[in-house]
Amino acid sequence: MVELKYEFIKEELIKKVGKPKKVKKEWWGAYGDYVEYCYYDWGSIILAPGVKKNSYYVIDAEINKRGIKGPRGIEVGDSYKRVINKFRYSPQNWWRRISILYQTKNKQQR
């Protein structure tokens, strides 16, 4: 797993995750600029223009290939129950930062 900063120069992203297989630009009025859809073998990343010159924000990252583990060891294809259990028994003290750890069908677990 690669840790991405919120705002960065595009060359930094390429060093971390490689050059995209395909890039598509689309005008987003909310930004008053183009966003870039960067497609990889393992998924995609959407970049929006950053505040600093030549910088970008990662506004979406999607991993759709099995075998790539994310936070807490969760990966594509894991069962719903396994994912919830990874959150429930996390050694990190998430409860200090948020009040609801997860929610399903109007039932809250704290």
C-alpha positions as CSV (number, residue, x, y, z in Angstrom):
1,M,0.0,0.0,0.0
2,V,1.2,3.5,-0.9
3,E,0.4,6.5,1.3
4,L,-0.7,9.5,-0.8
5,K,-0.6,13.1,0.4
6,Y,-3.7,15.2,-0.1
7,E,-1.9,17.8,-2.3
8,F,1.2,17.0,-4.4
9,I,3.0,17.6,-7.7
10,K,2.1,15.1,-10.4
11,E,5.7,13.7,-10.6
12,E,5.4,12.7,-6.9
13,L,2.4,10.6,-7.7
14,I,4.1,8.9,-10.7
15,K,7.1,8.0,-8.5
16,K,4.7,6.4,-6.0
17,V,2.2,4.6,-8.1
18,G,3.7,4.6,-11.6
19,K,2.6,6.2,-14.9
20,P,-1.1,5.8,-15.6
21,K,-2.2,3.5,-18.5
22,K,-4.7,6.1,-19.6
23,V,-5.6,9.7,-18.6
24,K,-8.9,11.4,-19.4
25,K,-9.6,15.1,-18.7
26,E,-13.1,16.4,-17.9
27,W,-14.3,19.9,-17.2
28,W,-15.7,20.3,-13.7
29,G,-17.5,23.6,-13.1
30,A,-17.1,23.3,-9.4
31,Y,-13.4,23.7,-9.8
32,G,-13.6,26.0,-12.8
33,D,-10.9,23.7,-14.3
34,Y,-10.3,20.2,-15.6
35,V,-9.9,17.2,-13.4
36,E,-7.9,14.2,-14.6
37,Y,-9.0,10.6,-14.4
38,C,-5.9,8.4,-14.2
39,Y,-6.4,4.7,-15.0
40,Y,-4.1,2.0,-13.8
41,D,-4.2,-1.9,-13.9
42,W,-5.2,-1.8,-10.3
43,G,-7.9,0.9,-10.4
44,S,-8.1,4.7,-10.8
45,I,-7.3,8.0,-9.2
46,I,-9.1,11.3,-9.9
47,L,-7.0,14.5,-9.6
48,A,-8.3,18.0,-9.2
49,P,-6.2,21.1,-9.6
50,G,-4.5,22.2,-6.3
51,V,-4.0,25.6,-4.8
52,K,-0.3,25.7,-5.4
53,K,1.2,26.1,-8.9
54,N,1.3,22.7,-10.7
55,S,-0.2,20.8,-7.8
56,Y,-3.1,18.5,-7.6
57,Y,-5.5,17.0,-5.0
58,V,-6.5,13.3,-4.9
59,I,-10.3,13.6,-4.8
60,D,-10.9,9.9,-5.4
61,A,-8.9,6.7,-5.4
62,E,-10.4,3.3,-6.3
63,I,-8.7,-0.1,-6.1
64,N,-10.5,-2.9,-7.9
65,K,-7.8,-5.6,-8.2
66,R,-7.5,-8.4,-5.7
67,G,-4.4,-8.8,-3.7
68,I,-3.8,-5.1,-2.9
69,K,-4.2,-4.5,0.8
70,G,-5.5,-1.3,2.2
71,P,-5.7,0.0,5.8
72,R,-6.2,-2.7,8.4
73,G,-5.4,-5.4,5.8
74,I,-8.7,-5.0,4.0
75,E,-8.6,-6.0,0.3
76,V,-10.9,-6.2,-2.7
77,G,-13.1,-9.4,-2.4
78,D,-13.2,-9.5,1.4
79,S,-16.6,-10.4,2.8
80,Y,-18.7,-7.8,4.5
81,K,-18.4,-9.5,7.8
82,R,-14.5,-9.6,7.6
83,V,-14.4,-5.8,6.8
84,I,-16.7,-4.9,9.7
85,N,-14.6,-7.0,12.0
86,K,-11.4,-5.3,10.9
87,F,-13.0,-2.0,11.9
88,R,-14.4,-3.3,15.2
89,Y,-11.2,-4.9,16.5
90,S,-8.7,-2.3,15.2
91,P,-5.8,-1.7,17.6
92,Q,-6.0,2.0,16.8
93,N,-8.0,4.2,19.1
94,W,-10.5,5.4,16.5
95,W,-13.1,6.0,19.2
96,R,-11.2,9.0,20.4
97,R,-11.6,10.8,17.1
98,I,-15.0,9.8,16.0
99,S,-18.3,9.0,17.7
100,I,-19.7,6.4,15.2
101,L,-17.3,3.6,14.2
102,Y,-19.6,2.1,11.6
103,Q,-23.3,2.0,10.9
104,T,-25.6,-0.6,9.2
105,K,-29.3,-0.4,8.6
106,N,-29.9,2.4,11.1
107,K,-28.0,0.4,13.9
108,Q,-25.0,2.3,15.3
109,Q,-22.1,0.5,16.9
110,R,-19.9,2.6,19.3
